[in-house]
Amino acid sequence: MGELIIEFTLSERSLKIFNNEKIEYNLPYLWVRDNCPCNECRIKETQEKRFILSSVPPDLKPHEVNISHGIINVSWPDKHKTVIQLKDIELLRTPRKPKKILWTNNFTPEYFDWDGFLNNDEIAINAISEFISKGAICIKNSPTLSNSLEMLSTRLGPIREVLFERIHNVSIDTHVYNIAHTSLEVPPHNDFASYSWPPSVQALHMLANECEGGESMIVDGYSVLNDLQNDNPNLFKILCSFPVPFREFDEENETYTKEPIVRLNSQNKITGFRFSNQLMQMIDPIEDTLDLFYMAYHELCNRINSEKYKSKFRLESGHILLVHGHRVLHGRCEFQPDGKRHLQDAYYEMDNVENNLVLYKNRRGD
């Protein structure tokens, strides 16, 4: 990298670096000082930052700068020295997460073996990468014993506990507090939209499925929203800002929040989709733009419930469907209660899953 550098300039507030491929780095002096990796500025044992930016003036300027062999050397007025490698700056542009891949009704989740997923890092890397990219995978040949989902914690991180049950039992013979405990069709939704931060990963474990019907269905919410944004940006925009109340409850539990259906990050990229027709509550009619919201919501419901976006398949005993709860909506078709059907589900957090992928890749030497 060092031989590519042809020049650098010092402006009033930043260091500008150019190379012969015309790539420019514009590094504010405060950024350079704040990212000093030396043992005075970092805790050696943990690599946590020790330096606090308020200990230098806001108009800080270097006393001297030199760049050689891909290394930035900076001397400051207080005689402190900062050494930063350009390759470390380049690595900041490397995506930490696999790229999202959108899909519609022609999608079938990829299947991974239970034992391989739990005991083989290479299989786990492939499975988690696929899961992060597409938002859904299936695990086959899992035990058909209750609470086997506890064992997934070694790969997915600790179970995210919510009200009602740590691991939920879903059958028509259990405590009925939502539509999933009946034989009726369950329309596409994500669970616990009534939490301000819903669980971001859900595992649905089929212990027994002897009933006719009841095919699982999943919808890539990001694909739906991406198409809606392209087709009608005004309707998409109101879904990002209009507060919607959601509530899930029984005699002993109460969960309630009021949040927009779509969450965007600082780059206006979709990072969250909250949709549950079952849990959505009556909206106060004095809310501004209520009419426009309902136009947007009507269009959204049309798309979610169209066959264009629904992927359908049958979960057999020993199958686990893993979905990204802030992206993929799940549901099932109506079934005939003519046999045993018992499903358990539990929740995890995508942050832990994504971080585990980095650890496994580091272990592999990536």
Helices and strands as residue ranges (DSSP letters): G 2-4, E 5-10, E 14-19, E 24-28, H 29-34, G 53-55, E 64-68, E 71-75, E 81-85, H 86-91, E 111-113, H 114-119, H 121-134, E 136-140, G 148-152, H 153-156, E 168-170, G 179-181, E 186-189, E 201-209, E 212-213, E 216-220, H 221-231, H 233-239, E 244-249, E 254-259, E 262-264, E 270-273, H 290-304, E 310-313, E 320-324, E 328-332, E 335-336, E 341-348, H 350-364
